[in-house]
Amino acid sequence: MNLRSIDLNLLVALDALLAERHVTKAADRVGLSQPAMSNALNRLRAMFEDELLVRTTSGMKPTPRATELAEPLRQV
């Protein structure tokens, strides 16, 4: 992964998504529209080559990779 090509705003979006586990709530948290947050999630999925969050009947559930990223992301 080329660190120079990473949009750091995506990390803010990922932190909100992991905290809220809901695209619309995460979007509200960081001041984005729901479509913009969905786009950010798609870009994050491509960047990390992982689904990161998957839909369930009770909301979005983080994948093991997303869970692994959560704490280091909070520290940043």
PDB file as gemmi writes it, atoms N, CA and C in Angstrom:
CRYST1    1.000    1.000    1.000  90.00  90.00  90.00 P 1                      
ATOM      1  N   MET A   1       0.849  -1.178   0.000  1.00  0.00           N  
ATOM      2  CA  MET A   1       0.000   0.000   0.000  1.00  0.00           C  
ATOM      3  C   MET A   1       0.893   1.238   0.000  1.00  0.00           C  
ATOM      4  N   ASN A   2       0.655   2.130  -0.938  1.00  0.00           N  
ATOM      5  CA  ASN A   2       1.408   3.371  -1.033  1.00  0.00           C  
ATOM      6  C   ASN A   2       0.772   4.394  -0.091  1.00  0.00           C  
ATOM      7  N   LEU A   3       1.467   4.708   0.990  1.00  0.00           N  
ATOM      8  CA  LEU A   3       0.918   5.616   1.996  1.00  0.00           C  
ATOM      9  C   LEU A   3       0.674   7.020   1.463  1.00  0.00           C  
ATOM     10  N   ARG A   4       1.428   7.425   0.464  1.00  0.00           N  
ATOM     11  CA  ARG A   4       1.240   8.771  -0.100  1.00  0.00           C  
ATOM     12  C   ARG A   4      -0.077   8.912  -0.838  1.00  0.00           C  
ATOM     13  N   SER A   5      -0.634   7.800  -1.264  1.00  0.00           N  
ATOM     14  CA  SER A   5      -1.880   7.859  -2.031  1.00  0.00           C  
ATOM     15  C   SER A   5      -3.125   7.738  -1.150  1.00  0.00           C  
ATOM     16  N   ILE A   6      -2.940   7.588   0.154  1.00  0.00           N  
ATOM     17  CA  ILE A   6      -4.076   7.417   1.052  1.00  0.00           C  
ATOM     18  C   ILE A   6      -4.706   8.768   1.373  1.00  0.00           C  
ATOM     19  N   ASP A   7      -6.002   8.841   1.214  1.00  0.00           N  
ATOM     20  CA  ASP A   7      -6.779  10.021   1.603  1.00  0.00           C  
ATOM     21  C   ASP A   7      -7.044   9.886   3.106  1.00  0.00           C  
ATOM     22  N   LEU A   8      -6.416  10.730   3.907  1.00  0.00           N  
ATOM     23  CA  LEU A   8      -6.553  10.619   5.358  1.00  0.00           C  
ATOM     24  C   LEU A   8      -7.983  10.848   5.830  1.00  0.00           C  
ATOM     25  N   ASN A   9      -8.792  11.534   5.033  1.00  0.00           N  
ATOM     26  CA  ASN A   9     -10.202  11.702   5.388  1.00  0.00           C  
ATOM     27  C   ASN A   9     -10.928  10.360   5.430  1.00  0.00           C  
ATOM     28  N   LEU A  10     -10.437   9.393   4.665  1.00  0.00           N  
ATOM     29  CA  LEU A  10     -11.045   8.066   4.699  1.00  0.00           C  
ATOM     30  C   LEU A  10     -10.859   7.404   6.065  1.00  0.00           C  
ATOM     31  N   LEU A  11      -9.761   7.706   6.715  1.00  0.00           N  
ATOM     32  CA  LEU A  11      -9.534   7.131   8.051  1.00  0.00           C  
ATOM     33  C   LEU A  11     -10.512   7.722   9.063  1.00  0.00           C  
ATOM     34  N   VAL A  12     -10.833   8.987   8.906  1.00  0.00           N  
ATOM     35  CA  VAL A  12     -11.846   9.619   9.760  1.00  0.00           C  
ATOM     36  C   VAL A  12     -13.200   8.957   9.512  1.00  0.00           C  
ATOM     37  N   ALA A  13     -13.503   8.712   8.256  1.00  0.00           N  
ATOM     38  CA  ALA A  13     -14.757   8.035   7.907  1.00  0.00           C  
ATOM     39  C   ALA A  13     -14.793   6.626   8.487  1.00  0.00           C  
ATOM     40  N   LEU A  14     -13.685   5.902   8.389  1.00  0.00           N  
ATOM     41  CA  LEU A  14     -13.632   4.541   8.932  1.00  0.00           C  
ATOM     42  C   LEU A  14     -13.825   4.546  10.436  1.00  0.00           C  
ATOM     43  N   ASP A  15     -13.217   5.485  11.115  1.00  0.00           N  
ATOM     44  CA  ASP A  15     -13.391   5.580  12.569  1.00  0.00           C  
ATOM     45  C   ASP A  15     -14.865   5.802  12.917  1.00  0.00           C  
ATOM     46  N   ALA A  16     -15.529   6.685  12.187  1.00  0.00           N  
ATOM     47  CA  ALA A  16     -16.948   6.944  12.439  1.00  0.00           C  
ATOM     48  C   ALA A  16     -17.798   5.720  12.117  1.00  0.00           C  
ATOM     49  N   LEU A  17     -17.491   5.048  11.032  1.00  0.00           N  
ATOM     50  CA  LEU A  17     -18.238   3.842  10.664  1.00  0.00           C  
ATOM     51  C   LEU A  17     -18.088   2.750  11.713  1.00  0.00           C  
ATOM     52  N   LEU A  18     -16.882   2.580  12.224  1.00  0.00           N  
ATOM     53  CA  LEU A  18     -16.667   1.554  13.242  1.00  0.00           C  
ATOM     54  C   LEU A  18     -17.342   1.911  14.558  1.00  0.00           C  
ATOM     55  N   ALA A  19     -17.395   3.190  14.865  1.00  0.00           N  
ATOM     56  CA  ALA A  19     -18.042   3.623  16.109  1.00  0.00           C  
ATOM     57  C   ALA A  19     -19.564   3.526  16.011  1.00  0.00           C  
ATOM     58  N   GLU A  20     -20.115   3.963  14.897  1.00  0.00           N  
ATOM     59  CA  GLU A  20     -21.571   4.033  14.733  1.00  0.00           C  
ATOM     60  C   GLU A  20     -22.184   2.736  14.212  1.00  0.00           C  
ATOM     61  N   ARG A  21     -21.430   2.036  13.372  1.00  0.00           N  
ATOM     62  CA  ARG A  21     -21.903   0.808  12.721  1.00  0.00           C  
ATOM     63  C   ARG A  21     -23.196   1.029  11.937  1.00  0.00           C  
ATOM     64  N   HIS A  22     -23.277   2.223  11.361  1.00  0.00           N  
ATOM     65  CA  HIS A  22     -24.446   2.609  10.570  1.00  0.00           C  
ATOM     66  C   HIS A  22     -23.986   3.736   9.649  1.00  0.00           C  
ATOM     67  N   VAL A  23     -24.180   3.575   8.355  1.00  0.00           N  
ATOM     68  CA  VAL A  23     -23.653   4.532   7.389  1.00  0.00           C  
ATOM     69  C   VAL A  23     -24.224   5.941   7.590  1.00  0.00           C  
ATOM     70  N   THR A  24     -25.527   6.050   7.758  1.00  0.00           N  
ATOM     71  CA  THR A  24     -26.147   7.366   7.913  1.00  0.00           C  
ATOM     72  C   THR A  24     -25.683   8.056   9.192  1.00  0.00           C  
ATOM     73  N   LYS A  25     -25.631   7.319  10.302  1.00  0.00           N  
ATOM     74  CA  LYS A  25     -25.177   7.906  11.572  1.00  0.00           C  
ATOM     75  C   LYS A  25     -23.714   8.307  11.489  1.00  0.00           C  
ATOM     76  N   ALA A  26     -22.902   7.494  10.838  1.00  0.00           N  
ATOM     77  CA  ALA A  26     -21.479   7.831  10.669  1.00  0.00           C  
ATOM     78  C   ALA A  26     -21.333   9.084   9.806  1.00  0.00           C  
ATOM     79  N   ALA A  27     -22.161   9.184   8.772  1.00  0.00           N  
ATOM     80  CA  ALA A  27     -22.125  10.368   7.906  1.00  0.00           C  
ATOM     81  C   ALA A  27     -22.480  11.620   8.693  1.00  0.00           C  
ATOM     82  N   ASP A  28     -23.527  11.538   9.491  1.00  0.00           N  
ATOM     83  CA  ASP A  28     -23.917  12.684  10.327  1.00  0.00           C  
ATOM     84  C   ASP A  28     -22.797  13.063  11.284  1.00  0.00           C  
ATOM     85  N   ARG A  29     -22.136  12.067  11.832  1.00  0.00           N  
ATOM     86  CA  ARG A  29     -21.076  12.303  12.813  1.00  0.00           C  
ATOM     87  C   ARG A  29     -19.928  13.132  12.239  1.00  0.00           C  
ATOM     88  N   VAL A  30     -19.608  12.905  10.957  1.00  0.00           N  
ATOM     89  CA  VAL A  30     -18.474  13.622  10.365  1.00  0.00           C  
ATOM     90  C   VAL A  30     -18.892  14.703   9.375  1.00  0.00           C  
ATOM     91  N   GLY A  31     -20.199  14.923   9.248  1.00  0.00           N  
ATOM     92  CA  GLY A  31     -20.672  16.005   8.392  1.00  0.00           C  
ATOM     93  C   GLY A  31     -20.683  15.679   6.904  1.00  0.00           C  
ATOM     94  N   LEU A  32     -20.923  14.417   6.571  1.00  0.00           N  
ATOM     95  CA  LEU A  32     -21.031  14.016   5.176  1.00  0.00           C  
ATOM     96  C   LEU A  32     -22.470  13.604   4.870  1.00  0.00           C  
ATOM     97  N   SER A  33     -22.783  13.547   3.603  1.00  0.00           N  
ATOM     98  CA  SER A  33     -24.076  12.990   3.206  1.00  0.00           C  
ATOM     99  C   SER A  33     -23.968  11.465   3.252  1.00  0.00           C  
ATOM    100  N   GLN A  34     -25.116  10.808   3.280  1.00  0.00           N  
ATOM    101  CA  GLN A  34     -25.111   9.342   3.289  1.00  0.00           C  
ATOM    102  C   GLN A  34     -24.447   8.778   2.027  1.00  0.00           C  
ATOM    103  N   PRO A  35     -24.736   9.323   0.827  1.00  0.00           N  
ATOM    104  CA  PRO A  35     -24.060   8.797  -0.359  1.00  0.00           C  
ATOM    105  C   PRO A  35     -22.538   8.989  -0.321  1.00  0.00           C  
ATOM    106  N   ALA A  36     -22.091  10.111   0.234  1.00  0.00           N  
ATOM    107  CA  ALA A  36     -20.648  10.349   0.339  1.00  0.00           C  
ATOM    108  C   ALA A  36     -20.004   9.337   1.292  1.00  0.00           C  
ATOM    109  N   MET A  37     -20.681   9.011   2.388  1.00  0.00           N  
ATOM    110  CA  MET A  37     -20.137   8.029   3.322  1.00  0.00           C  
ATOM    111  C   MET A  37     -20.131   6.638   2.690  1.00  0.00           C  
ATOM    112  N   SER A  38     -21.166   6.305   1.939  1.00  0.00           N  
ATOM    113  CA  SER A  38     -21.194   5.024   1.232  1.00  0.00           C  
ATOM    114  C   SER A  38     -20.034   4.935   0.245  1.00  0.00           C  
ATOM    115  N   ASN A  39     -19.775   6.032  -0.442  1.00  0.00           N  
ATOM    116  CA  ASN A  39     -18.641   6.079  -1.367  1.00  0.00           C  
ATOM    117  C   ASN A  39     -17.326   5.909  -0.610  1.00  0.00           C  
ATOM    118  N   ALA A  40     -17.204   6.555   0.534  1.00  0.00           N  
ATOM    119  CA  ALA A  40     -15.991   6.412   1.348  1.00  0.00           C  
ATOM    120  C   ALA A  40     -15.815   4.955   1.788  1.00  0.00           C  
ATOM    121  N   LEU A  41     -16.903   4.307   2.189  1.00  0.00           N  
ATOM    122  CA  LEU A  41     -16.820   2.905   2.595  1.00  0.00           C  
ATOM    123  C   LEU A  41     -16.370   2.036   1.424  1.00  0.00           C  
ATOM    124  N   ASN A  42     -16.881   2.288   0.241  1.00  0.00           N  
ATOM    125  CA  ASN A  42     -16.446   1.528  -0.933  1.00  0.00           C  
ATOM    126  C   ASN A  42     -14.965   1.732  -1.220  1.00  0.00           C  
ATOM    127  N   ARG A  43     -14.495   2.958  -1.081  1.00  0.00           N  
ATOM    128  CA  ARG A  43     -13.063   3.239  -1.285  1.00  0.00           C  
ATOM    129  C   ARG A  43     -12.218   2.563  -0.210  1.00  0.00           C  
ATOM    130  N   LEU A  44     -12.694   2.566   1.023  1.00  0.00           N  
ATOM    131  CA  LEU A  44     -11.980   1.888   2.109  1.00  0.00           C  
ATOM    132  C   LEU A  44     -11.913   0.386   1.863  1.00  0.00           C  
ATOM    133  N   ARG A  45     -13.009  -0.186   1.402  1.00  0.00           N  
ATOM    134  CA  ARG A  45     -13.037  -1.618   1.096  1.00  0.00           C  
ATOM    135  C   ARG A  45     -11.997  -1.963   0.035  1.00  0.00           C  
ATOM    136  N   ALA A  46     -11.895  -1.128  -0.977  1.00  0.00           N  
ATOM    137  CA  ALA A  46     -10.904  -1.351  -2.031  1.00  0.00           C  
ATOM    138  C   ALA A  46      -9.483  -1.176  -1.488  1.00  0.00           C  
ATOM    139  N   MET A  47      -9.284  -0.158  -0.676  1.00  0.00           N  
ATOM    140  CA  MET A  47      -7.958   0.141  -0.139  1.00  0.00           C  
ATOM    141  C   MET A  47      -7.449  -0.980   0.756  1.00  0.00           C  
ATOM    142  N   PHE A  48      -8.327  -1.503   1.632  1.00  0.00           N  
ATOM    143  CA  PHE A  48      -7.922  -2.546   2.564  1.00  0.00           C  
ATOM    144  C   PHE A  48      -8.179  -3.964   2.039  1.00  0.00           C  
ATOM    145  N   GLU A  49      -8.784  -4.042   0.843  1.00  0.00           N  
ATOM    146  CA  GLU A  49      -9.116  -5.339   0.244  1.00  0.00           C  
ATOM    147  C   GLU A  49      -9.882  -6.218   1.228  1.00  0.00           C  
ATOM    148  N   ASP A  50     -10.899  -5.615   1.845  1.00  0.00           N  
ATOM    149  CA  ASP A  50     -11.718  -6.284   2.852  1.00  0.00           C  
ATOM    150  C   ASP A  50     -13.077  -5.589   2.875  1.00  0.00           C  
ATOM    151  N   GLU A  51     -14.118  -6.314   3.200  1.00  0.00           N  
ATOM    152  CA  GLU A  51     -15.455  -5.719   3.292  1.00  0.00           C  
ATOM    153  C   GLU A  51     -15.565  -4.712   4.446  1.00  0.00           C  
ATOM    154  N   LEU A  52     -14.754  -4.867   5.478  1.00  0.00           N  
ATOM    155  CA  LEU A  52     -14.689  -4.017   6.670  1.00  0.00           C  
ATOM    156  C   LEU A  52     -15.964  -4.045   7.502  1.00  0.00           C  
ATOM    157  N   LEU A  53     -17.095  -3.748   6.904  1.00  0.00           N  
ATOM    158  CA  LEU A  53     -18.385  -3.809   7.597  1.00  0.00           C  
ATOM    159  C   LEU A  53     -19.374  -4.544   6.702  1.00  0.00           C  
ATOM    160  N   VAL A  54     -20.098  -5.484   7.287  1.00  0.00           N  
ATOM    161  CA  VAL A  54     -21.092  -6.238   6.523  1.00  0.00           C  
ATOM    162  C   VAL A  54     -22.462  -6.026   7.151  1.00  0.00           C  
ATOM    163  N   ARG A  55     -23.478  -5.962   6.300  1.00  0.00           N  
ATOM    164  CA  ARG A  55     -24.850  -5.762   6.775  1.00  0.00           C  
ATOM    165  C   ARG A  55     -25.360  -6.999   7.483  1.00  0.00           C  
ATOM    166  N   THR A  56     -26.028  -6.766   8.598  1.00  0.00           N  
ATOM    167  CA  THR A  56     -26.747  -7.814   9.311  1.00  0.00           C  
ATOM    168  C   THR A  56     -28.137  -7.267   9.621  1.00  0.00           C  
ATOM    169  N   THR A  57     -28.969  -8.082  10.182  1.00  0.00           N  
ATOM    170  CA  THR A  57     -30.315  -7.616  10.533  1.00  0.00           C  
ATOM    171  C   THR A  57     -30.280  -6.580  11.653  1.00  0.00           C  
ATOM    172  N   SER A  58     -29.195  -6.564  12.416  1.00  0.00           N  
ATOM    173  CA  SER A  58     -29.094  -5.619  13.528  1.00  0.00           C  
ATOM    174  C   SER A  58     -28.137  -4.465  13.239  1.00  0.00           C  
ATOM    175  N   GLY A  59     -27.796  -4.252  11.974  1.00  0.00           N  
ATOM    176  CA  GLY A  59     -26.888  -3.167  11.621  1.00  0.00           C  
ATOM    177  C   GLY A  59     -25.665  -3.697  10.912  1.00  0.00           C  
ATOM    178  N   MET A  60     -24.596  -2.952  10.980  1.00  0.00           N  
ATOM    179  CA  MET A  60     -23.359  -3.335  10.312  1.00  0.00           C  
ATOM    180  C   MET A  60     -22.429  -4.004  11.325  1.00  0.00           C  
ATOM    181  N   LYS A  61     -21.831  -5.104  10.913  1.00  0.00           N  
ATOM    182  CA  LYS A  61     -20.915  -5.844  11.776  1.00  0.00           C  
ATOM    183  C   LYS A  61     -19.510  -5.742  11.193  1.00  0.00           C  
ATOM    184  N   PRO A  62     -18.509  -5.381  12.026  1.00  0.00           N  
ATOM    185  CA  PRO A  62     -17.145  -5.290  11.508  1.00  0.00           C  
ATOM    186  C   PRO A  62     -16.561  -6.671  11.223  1.00  0.00           C  
ATOM    187  N   THR A  63     -15.756  -6.736  10.180  1.00  0.00           N  
ATOM    188  CA  THR A  63     -15.027  -7.956   9.874  1.00  0.00           C  
ATOM    189  C   THR A  63     -13.849  -8.072  10.847  1.00  0.00           C  
ATOM    190  N   PRO A  64     -13.201  -9.222  10.913  1.00  0.00           N  
ATOM    191  CA  PRO A  64     -12.011  -9.331  11.763  1.00  0.00           C  
ATOM    192  C   PRO A  64     -10.943  -8.283  11.421  1.00  0.00           C  
ATOM    193  N   ARG A  65     -10.772  -7.987  10.140  1.00  0.00           N  
ATOM    194  CA  ARG A  65      -9.787  -6.974   9.729  1.00  0.00           C  
ATOM    195  C   ARG A  65     -10.175  -5.596  10.272  1.00  0.00           C  
ATOM    196  N   ALA A  66     -11.449  -5.250  10.206  1.00  0.00           N  
ATOM    197  CA  ALA A  66     -11.909  -3.956  10.727  1.00  0.00           C  
ATOM    198  C   ALA A  66     -11.705  -3.887  12.228  1.00  0.00           C  
ATOM    199  N   THR A  67     -11.976  -4.976  12.918  1.00  0.00           N  
ATOM    200  CA  THR A  67     -11.779  -5.021  14.368  1.00  0.00           C  
ATOM    201  C   THR A  67     -10.305  -4.824  14.703  1.00  0.00           C  
ATOM    202  N   GLU A  68      -9.450  -5.415  13.888  1.00  0.00           N  
ATOM    203  CA  GLU A  68      -7.996  -5.276  14.070  1.00  0.00           C  
ATOM    204  C   GLU A  68      -7.537  -3.830  13.863  1.00  0.00           C  
ATOM    205  N   LEU A  69      -8.196  -3.117  12.968  1.00  0.00           N  
ATOM    206  CA  LEU A  69      -7.827  -1.733  12.663  1.00  0.00           C  
ATOM    207  C   LEU A  69      -8.382  -0.720  13.661  1.00  0.00           C  
ATOM    208  N   ALA A  70      -9.425  -1.084  14.370  1.00  0.00           N  
ATOM    209  CA  ALA A  70     -10.159  -0.122  15.202  1.00  0.00           C  
ATOM    210  C   ALA A  70      -9.294   0.581  16.240  1.00  0.00           C  
ATOM    211  N   GLU A  71      -8.551  -0.152  17.036  1.00  0.00           N  
ATOM    212  CA  GLU A  71      -7.768   0.477  18.107  1.00  0.00           C  
ATOM    213  C   GLU A  71      -6.636   1.350  17.578  1.00  0.00           C  
ATOM    214  N   PRO A  72      -5.811   0.855  16.644  1.00  0.00           N  
ATOM    215  CA  PRO A  72      -4.775   1.739  16.098  1.00  0.00           C  
ATOM    216  C   PRO A  72      -5.366   2.998  15.447  1.00  0.00           C  
ATOM    217  N   LEU A  73      -6.529   2.845  14.831  1.00  0.00           N  
ATOM    218  CA  LEU A  73      -7.181   3.989  14.199  1.00  0.00           C  
ATOM    219  C   LEU A  73      -7.601   5.015  15.242  1.00  0.00           C  
ATOM    220  N   ARG A  74      -8.150   4.572  16.362  1.00  0.00           N  
ATOM    221  CA  ARG A  74      -8.540   5.499  17.428  1.00  0.00           C  
ATOM    222  C   ARG A  74      -7.322   6.252  17.966  1.00  0.00           C  
ATOM    223  N   GLN A  75      -6.193   5.572  18.038  1.00  0.00           N  
ATOM    224  CA  GLN A  75      -4.979   6.201  18.567  1.00  0.00           C  
ATOM    225  C   GLN A  75      -4.448   7.283  17.644  1.00  0.00           C  
ATOM    226  N   VAL A  76      -4.650   7.092  16.335  1.00  0.00           N  
ATOM    227  CA  VAL A  76      -4.195   8.084  15.361  1.00  0.00           C  
ATOM    228  C   VAL A  76      -5.093   9.292  15.441  1.00  0.00           C  
TER     229      VAL A  76                                                      
END                                                                             
